[in-house]
Amino acid sequence: MSYKKLLLIIFITGIGAALVYFLLQMERSAMEVEAGSRPVALPYKWIGNIAKSRIAEPSGIAYDSARRSLFVVDDSGSIYEVQLDGTVVRSRMLNELDIEGITVNPETGFLYVAVEGDETILELDPKTFAIQREFKIERDFEGEQILKKGGMGIEAIAFVPDATHPEGGTFWVGNQSFSLKKKDEPSVVCEVSVPLRSSTTRKTSATIIQAYRMNFIDISGLAYDAQGDVLVLISDMSNLLVELKREGTILGQYLLPGDEQEGVVLDGLGYMYIAQESGEIIKLADRRLR
């Protein structure tokens, strides 16, 4: 066989292999898109309602691994620390604020709550629940008002730690909307940069650095799944749990058990807790593949 024929065969074989790889990648991408848009039953084991005393209309829930406690907020502006057996150990009213979500910074232990309407993140001392700082989220992103003034407002919040980030990580917030029409208030998840380390000012601003429109309405809860490095969103009206990569790709959608789901959190030990507006805190053994 001549040298030129050998080169031609190698060239054709290489082109064929590249084409096969390209087609396989296209098929895989198509399968991921299809899987991300088709809800399936959430794989779980039902543990049950752990709440020993009813919390009126819970609106958010967080887990602190250092304290091994859950923190729950409600629509009246109260915050509760709850042991994992459901016992409320303490509570405090936060000036009748419309609190719709809560999260924990695992590095410092500080709590952060989302105030609907004001689009504000409040920093709380976990020992006293006293407000330390206030961060007002700027409503615009890339020339568009993402968080509409006078709209439904932010309904969910999660902190994603990042040792390489100058502020120690970023926040993600979910804006509630009941419409997917382009002209209406967007159902959107936003990444927000907050000057946790770079500022000591009691009141300052926070900036949206990413925003993704969702294909479902009524974002009611948000958590970070560190094991899968994905965001977990829930929708009360749609009874959905959605896995979202931080670059905006939906990995999967699951049908949620229960009703009136207003908050979700994972404890990193294989359990998921869902705060329901009825006052229950549902515990599930999480069986999703990671």
C-alpha positions as CSV (number, residue, x, y, z in Angstrom):
1,M,0.0,0.0,0.0
2,S,1.4,3.4,-1.0
3,Y,2.1,6.1,1.6
4,K,-0.6,8.4,0.1
5,K,-3.3,5.7,0.3
6,L,-2.4,5.1,3.9
7,L,-2.7,8.7,4.7
8,L,-6.1,8.9,2.9
9,I,-7.4,5.9,4.9
10,I,-6.2,7.5,8.2
11,F,-7.8,10.8,7.2
12,I,-11.2,9.1,6.3
13,T,-11.1,7.0,9.5
14,G,-10.4,10.1,11.6
15,I,-13.3,12.0,9.9
16,G,-15.6,9.1,10.5
17,A,-14.6,8.8,14.2
18,A,-15.1,12.6,14.7
19,L,-18.5,12.4,13.0
20,V,-19.6,9.5,15.2
21,Y,-18.4,11.3,18.3
22,F,-20.3,14.5,17.3
23,L,-23.5,12.5,16.6
24,L,-23.2,10.8,20.0
25,Q,-22.7,14.1,21.8
26,M,-25.8,15.5,20.0
27,E,-27.8,12.5,21.0
28,R,-26.6,12.8,24.6
29,S,-27.5,16.5,24.7
30,A,-30.9,15.8,23.3
31,M,-31.5,13.1,25.9
32,E,-30.5,15.5,28.7
33,V,-32.9,18.2,27.4
34,E,-35.7,15.6,27.2
35,A,-35.0,14.2,30.7
36,G,-34.8,17.7,32.1
37,S,-38.2,18.6,30.7
38,R,-40.2,15.5,31.7
39,P,-41.1,15.1,35.4
40,V,-40.8,11.7,36.9
41,A,-41.7,10.4,40.4
42,L,-39.2,11.6,43.1
43,P,-37.4,8.5,44.4
44,Y,-37.6,8.7,48.2
45,K,-38.5,6.9,51.4
46,W,-41.2,8.6,53.5
47,I,-40.1,9.3,57.1
48,G,-43.0,11.6,58.0
49,N,-43.9,14.9,59.7
50,I,-41.3,15.6,62.4
51,A,-42.9,18.9,63.7
52,K,-44.0,18.5,67.3
53,S,-45.7,21.9,67.5
54,R,-47.3,23.6,64.6
55,I,-45.5,26.6,63.0
56,A,-48.0,28.9,61.3
57,E,-47.4,29.0,57.5
58,P,-43.7,28.1,57.2
59,S,-42.1,29.9,54.3
60,G,-38.5,28.6,54.3
61,I,-36.2,26.1,55.9
62,A,-32.4,25.7,56.3
63,Y,-30.0,23.2,57.9
64,D,-26.9,24.1,60.1
65,S,-24.5,21.1,60.1
66,A,-22.5,22.6,63.0
67,R,-25.5,23.0,65.3
68,R,-27.3,20.0,63.8
69,S,-30.5,22.1,63.8
70,L,-33.1,23.2,61.3
71,F,-34.0,26.9,61.0
72,V,-37.6,27.7,59.9
73,V,-39.2,31.1,59.0
74,D,-42.8,31.9,58.6
75,D,-44.9,34.5,56.8
76,S,-45.4,36.5,59.9
77,G,-41.7,37.3,60.2
78,S,-40.8,34.8,62.9
79,I,-37.8,32.5,63.0
80,Y,-37.5,29.2,64.8
81,E,-34.6,26.9,65.7
82,V,-35.9,23.3,65.5
83,Q,-34.1,20.1,66.6
84,L,-34.0,17.2,64.2
85,D,-36.6,15.4,66.3
86,G,-39.0,18.3,65.6
87,T,-38.7,20.1,69.0
88,V,-38.7,23.9,68.8
89,V,-35.9,25.2,71.0
90,R,-36.3,28.9,70.5
91,S,-38.0,31.5,68.3
92,R,-38.1,35.3,67.7
93,M,-40.2,37.7,65.8
94,L,-38.3,39.8,63.3
95,N,-40.4,43.0,63.1
96,E,-43.3,41.4,61.1
97,L,-41.2,41.2,58.0
98,D,-42.4,39.2,55.0
99,I,-39.7,36.5,55.2
100,E,-39.9,33.9,52.4
101,G,-36.7,32.0,52.7
102,I,-33.6,31.2,54.9
103,T,-30.1,29.8,54.3
104,V,-26.9,29.3,56.3
105,N,-23.3,30.2,55.6
106,P,-21.5,27.1,56.8
107,E,-18.2,29.0,57.2
108,T,-19.5,31.6,59.7
109,G,-22.8,30.1,60.8
110,F,-24.6,33.3,60.1
111,L,-28.2,33.0,58.8
112,Y,-29.6,34.9,55.8
113,V,-33.2,35.5,55.2
114,A,-35.0,36.8,52.1
115,V,-37.5,39.6,52.5
116,E,-40.2,39.5,49.8
117,G,-41.2,42.8,48.2
118,D,-38.1,44.7,49.5
119,E,-35.9,42.2,47.7
120,T,-33.5,42.3,50.7
121,I,-31.2,39.8,52.3
122,L,-30.9,40.1,56.1
123,E,-27.9,38.7,58.0
124,L,-28.8,37.2,61.4
125,D,-26.7,36.2,64.3
126,P,-27.5,32.5,64.8
127,K,-27.3,32.7,68.6
128,T,-29.6,35.7,69.1
129,F,-31.4,36.1,65.8
130,A,-30.4,39.8,65.9
131,I,-30.2,41.5,62.5
132,Q,-26.5,42.3,61.8
133,R,-26.6,43.7,58.2
134,E,-29.0,44.3,55.3
135,F,-28.2,43.8,51.6
136,K,-30.6,45.2,49.1
137,I,-30.6,43.4,45.8
138,E,-30.4,45.6,42.8
139,R,-33.4,44.7,40.6
140,D,-31.7,45.1,37.1
141,F,-29.6,42.6,35.2
142,E,-28.1,43.4,31.8
143,G,-30.5,46.3,31.3
144,E,-33.7,44.5,32.3
145,Q,-35.6,44.7,35.5
146,I,-35.5,41.1,36.5
147,L,-37.0,41.6,40.0
148,K,-40.1,43.7,39.2
149,K,-40.9,46.5,41.7
150,G,-44.3,45.8,43.0
151,G,-44.2,42.2,41.7
152,M,-44.5,38.9,43.6
153,G,-40.9,39.2,44.8
154,I,-38.2,36.8,45.9
155,E,-39.6,33.7,47.5
156,A,-36.5,31.5,48.0
157,I,-32.8,31.8,48.9
158,A,-29.7,29.5,49.1
159,F,-26.0,30.2,49.8
160,V,-23.4,28.3,47.8
161,P,-20.0,28.4,49.5
162,D,-16.9,28.8,47.4
163,A,-13.5,29.0,49.0
164,T,-12.1,30.6,45.8
165,H,-14.7,33.4,45.8
166,P,-13.6,36.8,47.3
167,E,-16.8,36.9,49.4
168,G,-16.7,33.2,50.3
169,G,-19.5,32.3,48.0
170,T,-22.7,33.6,46.3
171,F,-26.4,33.6,47.0
172,W,-29.1,32.3,44.7
173,V,-32.7,33.6,44.9
174,G,-35.9,32.6,43.2
175,N,-38.4,35.2,42.0
176,Q,-42.0,34.0,42.3
177,S,-44.2,34.4,39.2
178,F,-47.4,32.7,38.1
179,S,-46.9,33.4,34.4
180,L,-44.4,32.3,31.7
181,K,-45.5,35.0,29.3
182,K,-42.5,37.1,28.2
183,K,-44.2,40.4,29.0
184,D,-45.1,39.3,32.5
185,E,-42.9,39.1,35.6
186,P,-40.3,36.4,35.0
187,S,-40.1,33.1,36.8
188,V,-36.4,33.4,37.3
189,V,-33.5,32.2,39.4
190,C,-30.7,34.7,40.1
191,E,-27.1,34.4,41.3
192,V,-26.4,37.3,43.6
193,S,-23.0,38.7,44.7
194,V,-23.1,40.0,48.3
195,P,-20.2,41.9,49.9
196,L,-20.0,39.6,52.9
197,R,-16.2,40.2,53.4
198,S,-15.5,43.3,51.4
199,S,-17.9,45.6,53.3
200,T,-18.7,46.1,56.9
201,T,-21.4,48.7,56.2
202,R,-24.7,47.9,58.0
203,K,-26.8,48.6,54.9
204,T,-25.4,48.1,51.4
205,S,-26.4,46.7,48.0
206,A,-26.1,43.3,46.3
207,T,-25.7,42.6,42.6
208,I,-27.3,40.0,40.3
209,I,-24.5,38.4,38.3
210,Q,-26.5,35.6,36.6
211,A,-30.2,35.1,35.8
212,Y,-32.0,32.1,34.3
213,R,-35.7,32.0,33.3
214,M,-37.4,28.8,34.4
215,N,-40.0,26.8,32.4
216,F,-42.3,26.4,35.4
217,I,-44.1,28.9,37.7
218,D,-44.3,29.5,41.5
219,I,-40.7,29.0,42.7
220,S,-41.3,28.5,46.4
221,G,-38.1,27.0,47.8
222,L,-34.4,26.7,46.9
223,A,-31.5,24.7,48.3
224,Y,-28.0,23.8,47.4
225,D,-27.1,20.1,47.0
226,A,-23.4,20.1,47.7
227,Q,-23.0,16.4,46.9
228,G,-24.3,16.8,43.3
229,D,-23.2,20.5,43.0
230,V,-26.7,21.4,41.8
231,L,-29.4,23.8,42.9
232,V,-32.7,22.2,44.1
233,L,-35.8,24.2,43.4
234,I,-39.4,23.5,44.4
235,S,-42.7,24.8,43.0
236,D,-45.7,24.7,45.3
237,M,-48.3,25.1,42.5
238,S,-46.7,22.5,40.2
239,N,-45.7,20.1,43.0
240,L,-42.2,19.9,41.4
241,L,-38.7,19.5,42.5
242,V,-36.2,20.7,39.9
243,E,-32.4,20.1,39.7
244,L,-30.6,23.0,38.1
245,K,-26.9,23.2,37.2
246,R,-25.3,26.5,38.1
247,E,-24.8,27.4,34.5
248,G,-28.5,27.2,34.0
249,T,-29.2,23.6,32.6
250,I,-32.1,21.7,34.1
251,L,-30.9,18.2,34.9
252,G,-34.2,16.7,36.0
253,Q,-37.7,17.4,37.3
254,Y,-39.5,15.3,39.9
255,L,-43.0,15.1,41.2
256,L,-43.1,16.0,44.9
257,P,-45.2,14.3,47.6
258,G,-47.2,16.4,50.0
259,D,-48.8,19.8,49.4
260,E,-48.1,23.5,49.8
261,Q,-44.4,23.0,49.7
262,E,-42.8,26.3,50.7
263,G,-39.2,25.4,51.6
264,V,-36.6,22.6,51.0
265,V,-33.2,21.7,52.4
266,L,-30.8,18.8,52.3
267,D,-28.7,17.8,55.4
268,G,-25.9,16.1,53.5
269,L,-26.7,12.9,55.3
270,G,-29.2,11.6,52.8
271,Y,-32.3,13.3,54.1
272,M,-34.5,16.1,52.6
273,Y,-36.7,18.3,54.7
274,I,-39.7,20.1,53.2
275,A,-41.5,22.9,55.0
276,Q,-45.2,22.9,54.1
277,E,-47.5,25.9,54.6
278,S,-49.8,23.7,56.6
279,G,-47.3,23.8,59.4
280,E,-45.7,20.4,58.8
281,I,-42.0,19.7,58.3
282,I,-41.8,16.6,56.1
283,K,-38.7,14.4,56.3
284,L,-37.7,12.1,53.4
285,A,-34.9,9.8,52.8
286,D,-33.5,11.1,49.5
287,R,-33.0,8.4,46.9
288,R,-32.0,10.5,43.9
289,L,-28.9,9.3,42.1
290,R,-25.8,11.5,42.4
